[in-house]
Amino acid sequence: MDIKKVVVIGSGTMGSGIAAHLCNANIPVTLLDLKTEISEKARDRIHKSKPPLLIDKSKINNIKVGNISDNFDIIKEADWVVEAVVERIDIKHQIYEKIFKERKDGAIVSSNTSSIPIKILSENLTDTEKKDFCITHFFNPVRYMGLLEIVKNENNDLNKINQLKKFCEVELGKGAIICNDTPGFLGNRVGVYAMQVAMTEAFKMKLSIEEADAVFGRPMGIPKTGVFGLYDLIGIDLMADVLKSFIKELPKSDEFHEVAKEIPLVKRLIETGYTGRKGKGGFYRINKAGTTKVMEAINLETGDYLVAKKIDIKSDNVDLNRLINRKDKYGDYAWSVISKIIKYASSLVPGITKEFNDIDEAMRLGFNWTKGPFEMLEEIGVKNFFDKVNNFKGNEFLKNLSKTKNEDFYGERQKYTNIETLGKVKRTASSVDGNDSAKIYRFNDYNIVEFTTKANALNYDSMDALKKATDKPLIIINESMQFSAGVNLTYTMDFADKNDFKSIEKFIKYFQETCKHLKYSKYPVVSAPSGLTLGGGFEVMVQSNFVASHTNIVVGLVETIVGLIPAGGGCKEMLARWLNTDEAKANPNYASLKVFDIIGYGKTATSPVEAEPMKYLRPEDKKIMNRNSLLEVSKNILMDNKNFKAPEELKFNLPGKSVLEDMYKILDKLYNDKIILDHGVKVARELAYVLSGGDTTIDKTLSEDDLFKLELEAFMRLIETQKTQDRIKYTLGTGKPLIN
Ligand code: NAD
């Protein structure tokens, strides 16, 4: 079975996401909806989507659009028809009747339903039709969420299901997990339960929503939106519908009912239009007081909104044992929530799946958790867990484990895929060392460094781990959402607050030295980024010898936004790339001006296709749809470079003053047009100085060290200014830029 053409029916949130993602994989796709709905609307929505659903926006017209009245004939050509219409069984049944009348013999038909059992979806189909029918449950937003649940029925042609799984894995880059036909499948069954536990326990234990989100978030290896933030994001009304469907489908004995009871405050929020971010607000809301916007949080007891408090529970790394053993309300809450999630998830084995491992993977891929419930149990320790838990009636999994007390119960990871993933491989390392900011996994013929800080922000220790790991070929890769959001600004500001600029200088020098070391050490270094690869993260990547990039990368040098300039080699490397163009050979000012434009505006790219024209990525860098494959591709690069020789050091001939004057003119205009303010000019002038080569002329040759020195000096001059410090503090506090 070859999937060469796909038709998606229903062009709403999911249908357009699925169509866009097929377009990302260069698969011809047609999107159909009701005659009254379609037109250019769906395309327009895809085009404007944020974060972008398309890897390459210029391909938008590759998505054909039509309506089910005039264009249904197209079904005849499709190898796969995906139904993504509203969650109504009558409408879905009508559509299947039409599809099966028209479809090509043997073409696959699947539904994106999130809650209707396949038994019911397929009840009107003949046995032959059932052979080709299944559920393909994508998550929103389709490009970014790794999970695809495939639900089969008892008549399915298994060979075909496996081929579909392979197609979705290889071509669409999804983590495709085959599930049983149970309500909510794996991801939502456990994920929604987890959200409900986190919410109901917050009510019971009288935590504020900010406190609950601060615990049920990064400290537990869960995205920082937490539970109330996630509720607002999904839509409080939509969550209520999801709960209703679970209540209807699940047997009365299911623990889910305990956490799905209607909460009066939630009911009132929905009734008054507070349905979350798409409504007037939700648990959080933005209150516009005059010209300023204030984030407010609801008080769970009174229902009143108060200015949201920033809660720091001082737990930057995920350390579950430390978290659940805290002697405060946060520790109590964390234990209560985690233990209930572990108990519930394990009670579902083997009912919803015999592979408990798949539940963890569904949570990782569908909810971006760093660890699923069973890995949480593994981390807490079987003995520790049973020291605190002795009530697990009806839970076969825990009953058995309580007898064996096997601390190594977990076994292999990521069983759903044959790909040699980082998750699988790192468990087989011959030794593991590192520090609080990064782990080094050592193997016979190569090392892996995985950053482990919040957003993988870089500090002295991160650099130390990189440096230590260059005694063999090295792969820099990680499992968390971001490759690295850049240098840790809090760490830098801690020094600045104490006027300890010497320590900042020492750190930046060490950063430069490490990056140089990555580039010129005896062994090849591969960076395998996914997610944010910004600032210092970009500088690590760009000074690695090879790159294997996921297609979901957000890459760029954004330092100017916080009043700094790239000082870990970012200016230097971007100059080198742009100097190596025909235009630069003809015009000595060309490269400096180009890089000035890119770094000056802190431009970012949201895919490799956008990154290449800016030269953040090169044509020879590998671009990979399936994130799970990054390690395999990186290892192949090492294999292909057994006789690696470090590159020659770069040399620079830069124009100095002549281009500087051009840049100043650009700045004068921006200043006069009030696009930048005083400090913007100062930052840009420092950047201009570095990119012009400083006090030089085109006939003088500068070394990489000369460029590093220029970067460092400019960086230090800027970090010492109050206005740069104001920018950093503002961005750290609000996540937004300060224009000063
Ligand atoms: P949506 O409301 O955004 O879009 C549904 C689309 O179906 C609309 O464009 C509507 O015009 C169209 N439609 C309705 N009747 C039709 C018909 N007879 N023929 C053709 N088109 C018709 O819904 P959605 O959120 O995209 O959900 C679609 C499916 O995906 C549902 O089954 C839902 O349960 C499931 N799902 C949704 C999400 C999510 O986060 N939104 C996630 C996973 C699965």
Residues whose N, C-alpha, C, O or C-beta is under 5 A from the ligand:
A	BS01	NAD	I9 G10 S11 G12 T13 M14 G15 L32 D33 L34 E37 I68 A84 V85 V86 E87 I91 N112 T113 S114 F138 F139 N140
